[in-house]
Amino acid sequence: MAVWMKSVKVGVRGLVQPLAAGLARAGVRANWLTYAGFLLNVAVAAIVADGWLAIGGVLFLLVNALDFLDGAVARASGTAGAYGAFLDSVLDRYSEAVVFIGLMVWFMRTDDAVAMVAAALAMAGSFMVSYCRARAEGLGLDCEVGLLQRPERIVILGVGMILHEYALVLVLIGLTVLTNFTAAQRMRHVGKLFEERRARG
């Protein structure tokens, strides 16, 4: 899956470059797009919370397919910087959280306790994957490893919402297992890096 997702990411980046260049020439700021992406995910969460899960899943995939656009605009306009990357990362976490919360609201309204707990655990696992990387990078270590990074999580959750009646709870349980497995992979990876550092003295 990782190789396939990497190919998809490269393809999407190639597609958004002309659009990003046009937006940069029009004076659109990358941070505006970052905020817009978050607000669109809030709208998706509202749709999901109202029970329109298949429509929400399609919109979730479409909105997050443009996640590369803000960075591409920043590069095209020569304004790429540390704060933009920080803002994008923080709002990505909020965007994930708000959609999971939308799911939990719907499950609470339908009195589906199992699905609500699965959504909560999947959200926690997703956050731990991102936290492990952020904490490692704060220590000066590369940690972009593991089975289920953000693009894979987006695709799996979006497809799960589209297949709501048949697969969503199983998808959420799968996300719970795989995100926490990915966090464990990253912890193991960082542990090995520290062992190598100690061995070098």
N, C-alpha and C positions, 0 to 999 in steps of 0.2 A: 504493500500500500504506500509506503514512504516514497518509493521511486516514482510511482504513478502520480502521487500528489505533488512531488517536486516538478515533474513534467507539466502538470496542470498549472502550477504557480508560474513557471517560466512562460507558458503560453499566455496566461492572463496578463502578466506584466507587459508582454509584447503588444497585446491588444490595447491596453490602456495608455501606452506611451503617446500616441497621436492625440487622444483626448486630453491627457494631462498637459501636453504642450499647448493645446488650444486654450485650456482653462488658465494656464499660467500667463499666456499673452493677454487674456481678458482681464487679468488682475485678480483672479480668484486666489485666495490664500489657502494654503494647505490645512491650516488649523480650522478654517471654516468647514472644510470637508470632514475633518475628524469629528467636530461637534455634530454635523449633519448626520454622519453615520450612526452616532450614538442615539440621536433623536429618532432616527428611522427604526432602530432596534427597540426603542421604547414603544413606538407605534406597533411594531410586530408583537411585542409583549402584550399590549392591550387587546390586539386581535386574538391572540392565543388564549388570554384569560377569559375572553368571551366565548370560547369554544370553537372558533374557526381554525382548527389545528392544521388542516391541509393547506388552506390559504396562507396561514402564518408560516408554515414550513417552506412554501415556495418563496414567499417574500423574504424570509430569513436567509435563504440561499442567495437570492438576488442581491439583497443589501450587502451581505458580507462578501460577495464575489468582488465588490468594488473596494474592498479593504486596502488594496494596494494603491488606490487612486491618490490619497492624500500624500503619501510618500513620493509618488511619481511627480505630483505637482510641485512638491517642495524641491525635488532635484531639478525639475525643468525650470523653475524660477530662481534657482540658486539660493534658496532660503532654508535648505535642509540643515537641521541643527539638533543639539541634544535635547532642548526643551520640546521640540515637536515630536521626537521619538518617545520621550517620557509621557507626553500628553496622550499620544496614540496608544501606548501600552496601558495606561491607566483606564482610558475610556473603553478599550477592548475588554478589560475585566468587567467594567460596569455593564457593557453591552451583553456579555455572556450572562451576568447575574440577572439582569432585568428580564431576559427571556426565560430563564429557569424559574424566576419568581412568577412570571405569567403562567407558566405550566402548573406551578404549585397552587396558584389561585384557582385555576380551572379544576384541578384534581380535588381541591378542598370543596369547591361548589358541587362536584359530583360525588363527594363522599368516598373517594378512592384513596384510602390511606396508604396502601402499598405503593401506588404510583407517586404520591406526594413525597414519601420518604425516599424513593428511588431518585426523584428529581433533585431533592436536597443533597443526597450523597453524591450524585453525579456533578452537581455544581461545586461541592467541596473538593472533589477529586480534580476537577478542571482547574480550580484555583491553585491547588497544590502543585500541579504541573508547571504553571506559570511562576509560582513563587519559588520553586526549586531553581529554575533558570535565573530569575532575577537575583536571588540571594547568591548564587554561585558567581554570576557576573559581577556582583558587588564585591566579591572576594578576588576578582581578577581571573576567573576561570571560565572557560568555554563550556556551555552546558546545553547546546542545541542538539540533544540526543533524545532517543526514546520513541516508543511506538506511536503515541497519539498526541501530536502537537495540535495547535489551534485549528489549522485548516481541516485536518481530519475530523476533529470534534464537530466543527461547523457542518460538514457534509453529513456525518452520521446523525446528528441531532435533527437537521433539516429533513432528511429522508425519513427519520422516525416519525416526525410530526405529520408528514404527508401520508404515511402508512398508519396513521393513528389507531384505527380500530383493530388492527392486527398485530402491530409490532412495537408501539411506542414504549410500553412498560419494559419489554425485553430489551429495547435499545437503551433505555435509561439504566437498566441493570448492567448491561454490557459496558456502557460508558463509565459507570461506577467502578467496575472491575478494571477496565483498561486504563482509565486515567490514574487510578492509584498505582497500578502496575508501572505506568510510565514515570510517576513520581519516584517509585522505588528504583527504577532504572537510573534516574538522574542522581539520586542519592548515592547509589553504588558507583556511578561514574565519577562523581565528585570525590568520593572516598578513595578511589584509585588514583585520582590526580594528586591528592594530598600524600598518598603513600609514595608515589613517584617523586614528589617534591622532597619528601624526607630522605628518600634513598639517594637523591643527588646531593644531599647535605646542604 
